[in-house]
Amino acid sequence: MMRLREILTLDDVDWITEACQDAEIQRWTLVPQPYGAADARYFIEHPELELRRWVIEHDERAVGVIGVHGVNDDGDAEVGYWIAPWGRGARCASGALDLVAVVVADDVSIRALTARIAVGNVASRRTAERAGFAEARRIVDGCHDGDDKADAILYRRAL
């Protein structure tokens, strides 16, 4: 069973550090490289870096993180997520996107969720589509692909 846990604690340092060694997480996200326990601790101790964030748990094990980065003037709330290698294939990210949509639906400042995903990140694009996000537009150089800039697709899900 998949669920979201809103409170990150220092007990999460080890698994976050381990997950962020993954080449795919390093390729598609902006996690520091190299990533160490001090980086995980900083992330945990600074929740103000995002509007909201949650640990994604599957079968009572932490498998990823999802967060709402912020809300623009149009009411679009940008989300980001990653799944550790041991949590992939269980559709935890699409389930987490569905749960986040439910959680933020009561916030009158949020009209839609968006996700900016690199064109080459096929797994994440499929995840967003499974969670009801549709392609809204292309953004030139809108994401990273490793150390390079890459075109992105902005996905959107109205609430």
Disulfide bonds with the S-S distance in Angstrom:
none
